[in-house]
Structures are given as structure tokens and as C-alpha cells.
Amino acid sequence: METAIYPMPAARGGGGGFLRIFLYLLITVFALILATLVHPRTHDGFIRQLGRNCGLVGLTLLALQVVLAARFKWIERPFGLDMILQFHKVAGVIALCLVLLHVVLVSWGSAHWYLLTSIDVRWEVWLGRLALLALLTTVATSLLRRKLNIGFETWRSWHNILAVGILSFAFVHSISIGGDLTAPAMQIYWAAGLVGAGTIYLLHRIGRPARLKRNPYTVTSVRQEAPRIWTIHLEPSAGQSVYPYAPGQFHYITFRRGRGLPVEEHVWTISSTPTRHGIASTIKELGDFTATIGQTQVGDRADIDGPYGRCSYVFYPEEDELVFICGGIGVTPFLAMLRHMHDTGSRKKVLLLWGNRTEQELVARQELDQIAKSGRPQLKVVLFLTKPGPDWQGEQGRIGKEAIAKCLGPQAGALRGAYVCCPPPMSMVIIGALHDLGVPGDRIHYEGFSL
Ligand SMILES: Cc1cc2nc3c(=O)[nH]c(=O)nc-3n(C[C@H](O)[C@H](O)[C@H](O)COP(=O)(O)OP(=O)(O)OC[C@H]3O[C@@H](n4cnc5c(N)ncnc54)[C@H](O)[C@@H]3O)c2cc1C
């Protein structure tokens, strides 16, 4: 039985989540509280004041968007970065609604409709309009990126540029004509907020990449697992250690391979386990960048930022009977967890339901068989294929409610933990099925392969 080579993050539960949510909400409304204390607003009409309040809260939410996107470990720990980034999307929509309300209510409350329609307005109003336009573009392209056929890298570059525009234009607009921002205390608070958001932005966009570049990893093996699926194994620089991670977590890798190959930061699950040397990801060719992954060579450099996410059984030690359900390359967090359970001699009971199209796409099949035979963990693997060959002996079709019910049997509700990692439409079906079978929501852990 092996013990871990690299330390793991403490197996903290979801504790502290409420504190973070409380702090987020407090900061969201703090400007309102401060404005009321330092600048009692008795002369404004209700509608105009409501409009101003929407502006204050809306702009605070926008500044907090920078914090949410900055991958702070302290913030993501109880929730997982994927959930934080989903919330970032929702908060962007809420901020946009508040800013739109701000525009309409302030114009209505002051009976100055020309603020919305006229060209002949003060430059500060124009700045506000530009900020709103940038915000509308940012939210629309974030929600409709795939439908608009915008590549992820193009979208991300514009997203970062527009974020700077939104915050700086909105800040100058608010500080120069915001009725609530005439009191020095409010101006100081507002400026501090902008400086804080700007600093976090620079640290995230420039400071972190520079720090990662100083401690690069080196590719030590490139192994083809199946057609279009590769495992890339990396080692840290001499004298450095792999960062503490739990099996099932994910990281961002920027490969610096030269030879004209693209340099982009992408996110992949860590398919290795901290019980073995180095760190690895198993990567499927799914688009422009990953189409080049097989051209990675031993000796290539890479910057790695991680770990993130909460899809790891070590965070939920009380769960001793588990089902893992995945589709295709979604098996990677489960490979990591099963390898870890095996190396640490775990006797947990695990049922792996794994859906693929063809038999050729099954990676690490022999290894899974060996783990199952060893009894550490007590693993049962059920494979599903949608395009089976004539000799296929396993299950056929997609993993749906009936298949899950059949595999879990009547005791499904007593299951201690269910982990799901599939493309979003399949995940919805599976999570719905688990709920219907009586698995409590807090026992279902989900990793989406899209942020
Ligand atoms: C938490 C998580 C874990 C993942 N684990 C694995 C894994 O173990 N193995 C694996 O093969 N794939 C994994 N993926 C998917 C992997 O990130 C994408 O397949 C890859 O980034 C596609 O890049 P591309 O340019 O080749 O394809 P594209 O066609 O450009 O992108 C396909 C989709 O991948 C996403 N994507 C693209 N670039 C990025 C990026 N830089 N950052 C974040 N998302 C991006 C976008 O949603 C995009 O629509 C994971 C994704 C997430 C979010």
C-alpha cells in the first residue's frame, strides 16, 4: 500500500461557504449602507433614488466579478471553481439588469428622458452609455458564444478587454455625476474599490502567468491511449514539488512547445494521483488546440496552475459506497480517484458506469480490470456503448434512468455518494435520474467539462 508522495489539500467540507456568501452579499450592499449614513437622501424622489441604488449595487457587482474570476483558492475552496465561474455568469446578468434599471429609473425619476435618447449630453453620460454598451456586449457574447460561433480564445481576449472598459468607464461616469458619490467617504470607498479590482485583475492576468513561468514543468512522456486521446505526463523543475492536489481535481496548463504550435491556457482534469511521481492529464482532441496535443514532445515546457474543483472523494470521507457515472473522456477524474484508492488500499465500494461510442475509445481498460481484480477498491465497471461492434458483450445504448436504476438496484437511495462527469445534456438526465431514485442532492457531485 503506497502513501502519498505529494501532500494533498486538507479534506475540508463545504464549511465556510456561508461566510463567503455573507461577505459577498455584505460587500454588494455596503455602498448603499455607506451612502445612506454619510449622505442622507431626503430630497430625491423615490424612483430616482431607487435608480441610483441600482447603479451603486450594479457597479459593485461588476467590480466583484473581477474577484470571482481571479481563481482565488480561498473563495473557490468550498464550492469548486466551476461553480464559482457559473455564478460569475449569473452575477453578470444580474449586474446588467441593475444597470439597465439604473438608466431607466434615473431618467424617469428626474423626468430627463433625453438622458436616454439625446446625442447632445455631457461627456460623463456618454461614458455611462459606453460602459452599458460594453456590458451588454460582454453578457450577450458570454451567454451566446457557442450559438454565435465565437472561438473560446477570441471570446476570452475580448472579455478581458471589455471588462477593463466597463469598470473604468462606469467608475469615471459614477464619480463625476453620481449624486451619491459627492461625500468624501463615498469617493474614497469607490476609489478603493476600483483600485482593489484593478490590482486583482493585474495580479490574475499578469502576475500569476509570470509566477508560473518561473517554475515551469517539463513533459516527460506523451502516450497515445486511444485514437485522438493522449496522456501527457509532466514533472516539476529540479528541486520543486508538484503542488498539493486531490485526485479528481483539475488544473490549467499552458504548453510552451515552440515549433509554431499554439500557446494557450486550457483546463484539464489531473488524471494522475498524488501517490505517484509527477502529474498527468489525459486529453482528447476536441477542437483547434487539442488537435495539436499529439505533437507535444518529451522535453517541452508547460506552466501549470492548480488545483481547482471539488470533484474528489477525499473531500467527502464519510461516503464509503460510491457510484461514478461518466461519458467518454469524462472518465478522467474517476481514473485519478480509482488510482488513488488503489494505491492507498481503500476498500470502498465503487460502481463505475461509463458510456462511450465505440470500444476503441475506452482508455485504461486493462488498468481498470486490474484494479477491479485487486479488490482495492471493490470496483465494478459497467460499460455502455452506443456503437458497439459485433463482439461486444457489455451494455448497449446511452446511460439513462432505466440503466442507472437497473445497475443500482432497489437500494439506490441508500447510496453514500454519486459522482457525475458527462457533457451537460447527459448530466442533466443523469442527475435528474439520481434524484428520482432517491439519492439526496448533497450526495451528488458534478463536474462539468465546460466553464
Ligand atoms: C473542469 C474541466 C475539466 C476538463 N477535463 C478534461 C480532461 O480531463 N480531458 C479532456 O480531454 N478535456 C477536458 N476538458 C475539456 C477541455 O478543456 C477542452 O476540450 C479543451 O479546452 C478544448 O480546447 P480546443 O481549443 O481544442 O477546442 P475548442 O473547440 O476551441 O473548444 C471546445 C470547448 O472547450 C472549452 N474551452 C476551449 N478552450 C478553453 C480554455 N482555454 N479554457 C476553458 N475551456 C475551454 C470551451 O467550452 C469550448 O467551447 C475539461 C474541461 C473542464 C472545464
The ligand as a MOL file (V3000), in Angstrom:
LIG
                    3D

  0  0  0     0  0            999 V3000
M  V30 BEGIN CTAB
M  V30 COUNTS 53 58 0 0 0
M  V30 BEGIN ATOM
M  V30 1 C -13.0910 21.3430 -15.3640 0
M  V30 2 C -12.7460 20.7850 -16.7200 0
M  V30 3 C -12.0280 19.6230 -16.8270 0
M  V30 4 C -11.7110 19.1090 -18.0880 0
M  V30 5 N -11.0100 17.9510 -18.1480 0
M  V30 6 C -10.7040 17.4290 -19.3680 0
M  V30 7 C -9.9540 16.2180 -19.4660 0
M  V30 8 O -9.5480 15.6200 -18.4610 0
M  V30 9 N -9.6720 15.7470 -20.6980 0
M  V30 10 C -10.1030 16.3860 -21.8480 0
M  V30 11 O -9.8190 15.8940 -22.9370 0
M  V30 12 N -10.8210 17.5390 -21.7790 0
M  V30 13 C -11.1290 18.0740 -20.5810 0
M  V30 14 N -11.8280 19.2480 -20.5040 0
M  V30 15 C -12.2460 19.9080 -21.7550 0
M  V30 16 C -11.0890 20.7290 -22.3350 0
M  V30 17 O -10.8820 21.8740 -21.5290 0
M  V30 18 C -11.4430 21.1770 -23.7470 0
M  V30 19 O -11.6770 20.0300 -24.5080 0
M  V30 20 C -10.3460 21.9450 -24.4080 0
M  V30 21 O -10.0520 23.1200 -23.7040 0
M  V30 22 C -10.8020 22.2410 -25.8280 0
M  V30 23 O -9.9020 23.1340 -26.4400 0
M  V30 24 P -9.8250 23.2480 -28.0380 0
M  V30 25 O -9.2770 24.5960 -28.3560 0
M  V30 26 O -9.1460 22.0870 -28.6030 0
M  V30 27 O -11.3210 23.1350 -28.5250 0
M  V30 28 P -12.3390 24.2780 -28.8780 0
M  V30 29 O -13.2150 23.7470 -29.9800 0
M  V30 30 O -11.6870 25.5760 -29.0710 0
M  V30 31 O -13.1690 24.3750 -27.5660 0
M  V30 32 C -14.1860 23.4410 -27.2480 0
M  V30 33 C -14.7980 23.9160 -25.9430 0
M  V30 34 O -13.8450 23.7380 -24.8790 0
M  V30 35 C -13.9100 24.8480 -23.9720 0
M  V30 36 N -12.6200 25.5220 -23.9770 0
M  V30 37 C -11.8460 25.8110 -25.0350 0
M  V30 38 N -10.7340 26.4380 -24.6630 0
M  V30 39 C -10.8110 26.5500 -23.3180 0
M  V30 40 C -9.9540 27.1220 -22.3500 0
M  V30 41 N -8.8080 27.6960 -22.6990 0
M  V30 42 N -10.3490 27.0930 -21.0550 0
M  V30 43 C -11.5220 26.5430 -20.7090 0
M  V30 44 N -12.3780 25.9670 -21.5830 0
M  V30 45 C -12.0250 25.9850 -22.8700 0
M  V30 46 C -14.9720 25.7660 -24.4730 0
M  V30 47 O -16.1830 25.4860 -23.7880 0
M  V30 48 C -15.1200 25.4160 -25.9210 0
M  V30 49 O -16.4050 25.6660 -26.4270 0
M  V30 50 C -12.1400 19.7730 -19.2680 0
M  V30 51 C -12.8550 20.9680 -19.1520 0
M  V30 52 C -13.1530 21.4670 -17.9050 0
M  V30 53 C -13.9080 22.7480 -17.8160 0
M  V30 END ATOM
M  V30 BEGIN BOND
M  V30 1 1 1 2
M  V30 2 1 2 3
M  V30 3 2 2 52
M  V30 4 2 3 4
M  V30 5 1 4 5
M  V30 6 1 4 50
M  V30 7 2 5 6
M  V30 8 1 6 7
M  V30 9 1 6 13
M  V30 10 2 7 8
M  V30 11 1 7 9
M  V30 12 1 9 10
M  V30 13 2 10 11
M  V30 14 1 10 12
M  V30 15 2 12 13
M  V30 16 1 13 14
M  V30 17 1 14 15
M  V30 18 1 14 50
M  V30 19 1 15 16
M  V30 20 1 16 17
M  V30 21 1 16 18
M  V30 22 1 18 19
M  V30 23 1 18 20
M  V30 24 1 20 21
M  V30 25 1 20 22
M  V30 26 1 22 23
M  V30 27 1 23 24
M  V30 28 2 24 25
M  V30 29 1 24 26
M  V30 30 1 24 27
M  V30 31 1 27 28
M  V30 32 2 28 29
M  V30 33 1 28 30
M  V30 34 1 28 31
M  V30 35 1 31 32
M  V30 36 1 32 33
M  V30 37 1 33 34
M  V30 38 1 33 48
M  V30 39 1 34 35
M  V30 40 1 35 36
M  V30 41 1 35 46
M  V30 42 1 36 37
M  V30 43 1 36 45
M  V30 44 2 37 38
M  V30 45 1 38 39
M  V30 46 1 39 40
M  V30 47 2 39 45
M  V30 48 1 40 41
M  V30 49 2 40 42
M  V30 50 1 42 43
M  V30 51 2 43 44
M  V30 52 1 44 45
M  V30 53 1 46 47
M  V30 54 1 46 48
M  V30 55 1 48 49
M  V30 56 2 50 51
M  V30 57 1 51 52
M  V30 58 1 52 53
M  V30 END BOND
M  V30 END CTAB
M  END
